[in-house]
Amino acid sequence: MKVPYEKPVIRKVQIGLSNKFGSLYGRHIRPEIDGVPVSDLVTRFGSPLFVFSERRLREKYRQLYQLFSTRYPNVQFSWSYKTNYLDAICAILHQEGETAEVVSEFEYEKARRLGVKGEEIIFNGPYKPLSALKRAAEEGALINIDHFDEIYDLEEVAEELGRPIKVGIRLNMDTGISPQWTRFGFNLESGQAFDAAKRLVSGEKLILCGLHCHLGTFLLEPRAYAKAVEKMVDFAYQLQEAFDLQIEYLDLGGGFPSRNRLKGIYLPPEIAVPPLEDFAEAICDTLLSKLRPNDFPKLILETGRAIVDEAGFLITTVQASKRLPDGTRSYVLDAGVNILFTAFWYNFRVELEEDVPGPAEPCILYGPLCMNIDVVADQVQLPPLPRGARLIFSPVGAYNVTQWMQFIRYRPAVVLIDPNGQVELIREAENLEDILARERLPERLKL
Ligand SMILES: Cc1ncc(COP(=O)(O)O)c(C=O)c1O
């Protein structure tokens, strides 16, 4: 058999190197997920394949709920749909006791269809169409207002309903986080938030009963939350004094990090990511020290990523290997940034289904798209992988199965492993019919 020519390269093979945190290049082998062999999953559902662990999801939620509820007496988690709105994932978290946090009429409709009551929905976001606002107000959802135009819209809705509507306002503020997210809500330091409250009071159609903020995502600084709590409590009492308003809830949004490896951060997640206890402590300690005696407004947390990210895995298969002109070994996988959008920000853990002999070398992993940006991992130390070798990426449970795009390829199946190790399909792989269902070909263009 004629062996194809490969340009020779000299490359320092870095085996067994370690930094002060341990082995940098150790091989990670994962033959199974929650006891289910990876090979069985692929045989049944194909590759690539998203796999969610119900056990891990429930455990993470319970851990977080316990961290907060043991420190503060009035806590409610509200599931951030945008982080992952697969019905099965939402249903598990609603079963655990989460309400729904939505930011569009689509997410609102999805939550309602799933059986979530209107009054168990928090409606956030910078654009809430009038029709969506009407429905949400009618059904008793908690609406956090983003800007003055929304105040006017909601006043119109209140007029139509013939009754006042209880609302919250979203705040943005300086908590030491950079960049500061100033585009959402009313700014606190400039007095804009106070003006919004004044406007609400004078309109007499909306009753301000809650304060909301969301500082950012994958935040590594618990003190930023402490600062936000401090400012929100001060503001709540300022409103009480100025307008006799009773703030019933403080909604701190989401933003806690998962154990993922953010690009550009040298330290491993075990060291770079503060434990979730630190966030609970910063928030609850500040609340308890700032609030007046016997005043316990509801603490709402819209945590998304920290709950679902580590419950999600992506199985992908090597389709080809190549040497780049600079000698770098590269592999073409069947999963790219079309389904793994968060690859732009994270260096995932990449595990092999089974060990492969041979020295590891830094590799680049490409997806199947005919696009130069389709890189799902860079500088991963891998042994020489044969075609068909399977890799498992994690954690990928947050923002991938919502931000994925139907671009060039069909989106793959998603399965859930229940706590007894049973595997259930929770989203079928797409096919041509799914995509064509919405297209219309004018008669005159038919071939
Ligand atoms: C208003 C709001 N709440 C909650 C979240 C969830 O954030 P995370 O997944 O970082 O916890 C987001 C994310 O953007 C958000 O915009």
The ligand as a Tripos MOL2 file, in Angstrom:
@<TRIPOS>MOLECULE
LIG
   16    16     1     0     0
SMALL
NO_CHARGES

@<TRIPOS>ATOM
      1 C1        -31.3360   38.8230   33.1630 C.3       1 LIG1
      2 C2        -30.5170   37.5930   33.2120 C.ar      1 LIG1
      3 N1        -30.6980   36.7230   34.2190 N.ar      1 LIG1
      4 C3        -29.9840   35.5740   34.3010 C.ar      1 LIG1
      5 C4        -29.0370   35.2400   33.3560 C.ar      1 LIG1
      6 C5        -28.2770   33.9640   33.5080 C.3       1 LIG1
      7 O1        -26.9180   34.2100   33.6540 O.3       1 LIG1
      8 P1        -25.8780   33.0440   33.9770 P.3       1 LIG1
      9 O2        -26.1390   31.9190   33.0400 O.co2     1 LIG1
     10 O3        -24.5490   33.6810   33.7650 O.co2     1 LIG1
     11 O4        -26.1010   32.6370   35.4050 O.co2     1 LIG1
     12 C6        -28.8150   36.1280   32.2890 C.ar      1 LIG1
     13 C7        -27.8020   35.8480   31.2650 C.2       1 LIG1
     14 O5        -27.4550   36.6060   30.4130 O.2       1 LIG1
     15 C8        -29.5710   37.3360   32.2170 C.ar      1 LIG1
     16 O6        -29.4090   38.2110   31.2090 O.3       1 LIG1
@<TRIPOS>BOND
     1     1     2 1
     2     2     3 ar
     3     2    15 ar
     4     3     4 ar
     5     4     5 ar
     6     5     6 1
     7     5    12 ar
     8     6     7 1
     9     7     8 1
    10     8     9 2
    11     8    10 1
    12     8    11 1
    13    12    13 1
    14    12    15 ar
    15    13    14 2
    16    15    16 1
@<TRIPOS>SUBSTRUCTURE
     1 LIG1         1 GROUP 0 **** ****
